[in-house]
Amino acid sequence: MLCAALAACQDSAVRMVANRLGIEIIHLEVRVTAQVDVRGALGMDTAVPVGFQSMTCDIHLSVQESTPPKLLDALHAAAQRCCVVQQTLHQPPPVTTRFRTFSPSAVESNETSVASKQ
């Protein structure tokens, strides 16, 4: 899912920036691959980190032949800077996870009250 999110965000960023720069896109394809050792996520080896070890984003872009190379350089830099998912991966924010445990009777009671309101 993270690869799909990065690919979708990169695609959107390239299209948005190209539009602002007046670059006509003929073809755009974004592919994201990642390397992961699942032994960490499966709890098989605590020495193996949980998560991707690396990610690669390949962008294949076709534009009008008359597009100046400097404009393409600007597109490349701005699209990377504008991709929220890529920037979040480069500079991850603190993440807080909250687990709330309820007794089975509290869950049943909540389900009953929600059903009553409908």
C-alpha positions as CSV (number, residue, x, y, z in Angstrom):
1,M,0.0,0.0,0.0
2,L,2.9,2.3,0.7
3,C,4.3,1.8,-2.8
4,A,0.8,2.5,-4.3
5,A,0.5,5.7,-2.2
6,L,4.0,6.9,-3.4
7,A,3.2,6.1,-7.0
8,A,-0.1,7.9,-6.9
9,C,1.3,10.9,-5.2
10,Q,4.3,11.1,-7.6
11,D,1.9,10.9,-10.6
12,S,-0.3,13.7,-9.2
13,A,2.8,15.9,-8.3
14,V,4.2,15.5,-11.8
15,R,0.9,16.3,-13.5
16,M,0.3,19.3,-11.2
17,V,3.7,20.8,-11.7
18,A,3.7,20.1,-15.5
19,N,0.4,21.9,-15.7
20,R,1.7,24.9,-13.8
21,L,4.9,25.0,-16.0
22,G,2.9,24.7,-19.2
23,I,4.4,21.3,-20.1
24,E,2.2,19.0,-22.1
25,I,2.5,15.4,-21.0
26,I,2.1,12.9,-23.7
27,H,2.7,9.8,-21.5
28,L,3.4,9.4,-17.8
29,E,4.0,6.1,-16.0
30,V,5.2,5.8,-12.4
31,R,6.4,2.6,-10.9
32,V,7.5,2.1,-7.3
33,T,9.3,-1.0,-6.1
34,A,10.5,-1.7,-2.6
35,Q,12.8,-4.2,-0.9
36,V,11.7,-5.7,2.3
37,D,12.7,-8.6,4.5
38,V,9.4,-9.8,6.0
39,R,11.0,-11.8,8.7
40,G,11.0,-8.7,10.9
41,A,7.3,-8.0,10.4
42,L,6.4,-11.7,11.0
43,G,8.4,-11.7,14.2
44,M,10.7,-14.4,12.9
45,D,13.9,-12.5,13.5
46,T,14.2,-9.6,15.9
47,A,17.4,-8.5,14.3
48,V,15.6,-7.8,11.0
49,P,14.0,-4.3,11.0
50,V,10.3,-4.1,10.4
51,G,9.6,-2.1,7.2
52,F,11.1,-1.5,3.8
53,Q,14.8,-1.4,3.5
54,S,14.7,0.7,0.3
55,M,12.3,2.1,-2.2
56,T,12.7,3.1,-5.9
57,C,10.4,5.3,-7.8
58,D,10.8,5.2,-11.6
59,I,9.1,7.9,-13.6
60,H,8.8,7.4,-17.3
61,L,7.7,10.7,-18.9
62,S,7.1,11.7,-22.5
63,V,6.5,15.4,-23.4
64,Q,6.5,17.5,-26.5
65,E,9.9,17.5,-28.2
66,S,10.0,21.3,-28.1
67,T,10.1,21.3,-24.3
68,P,13.3,23.0,-23.1
69,P,15.6,20.7,-21.0
70,K,15.8,23.4,-18.2
71,L,12.0,23.3,-17.9
72,L,12.2,19.5,-17.5
73,D,14.8,19.9,-14.8
74,A,12.4,22.3,-13.0
75,L,9.6,19.8,-13.4
76,H,11.8,17.1,-11.9
77,A,12.8,19.1,-8.9
78,A,9.4,20.7,-8.2
79,A,7.6,17.4,-8.5
80,Q,9.8,15.7,-6.0
81,R,9.5,18.6,-3.6
82,C,5.6,18.6,-4.0
83,C,5.1,14.9,-3.4
84,V,3.7,14.7,0.1
85,V,4.3,11.0,0.5
86,Q,7.9,11.2,-0.7
87,Q,8.6,14.1,1.6
88,T,7.0,12.3,4.5
89,L,9.2,9.3,3.9
90,H,12.3,11.5,3.7
91,Q,11.4,13.4,6.9
92,P,9.0,11.2,8.9
93,P,6.9,12.9,11.5
94,P,6.3,11.5,15.0
95,V,3.5,8.9,14.9
96,T,1.4,8.1,17.9
97,T,-0.5,4.8,18.1
98,R,-3.3,4.5,20.7
99,F,-4.7,1.1,21.6
100,R,-8.0,1.2,23.5
101,T,-9.2,-2.0,25.0
102,F,-12.9,-2.6,25.7
103,S,-14.7,-5.4,27.4
104,P,-16.9,-7.5,25.1
105,S,-20.0,-6.3,26.9
106,A,-19.0,-2.6,26.3
107,V,-18.6,-3.3,22.6
108,E,-22.0,-5.1,22.5
109,S,-23.6,-2.3,24.4
110,N,-22.1,0.3,22.0
111,E,-23.3,-1.7,18.9
112,T,-26.8,-1.9,20.4
113,S,-27.0,1.9,21.1
114,V,-25.7,2.7,17.6
115,A,-28.3,0.3,16.0
116,S,-31.0,2.0,18.1
117,K,-30.1,5.4,16.8
118,Q,-30.4,4.4,13.1
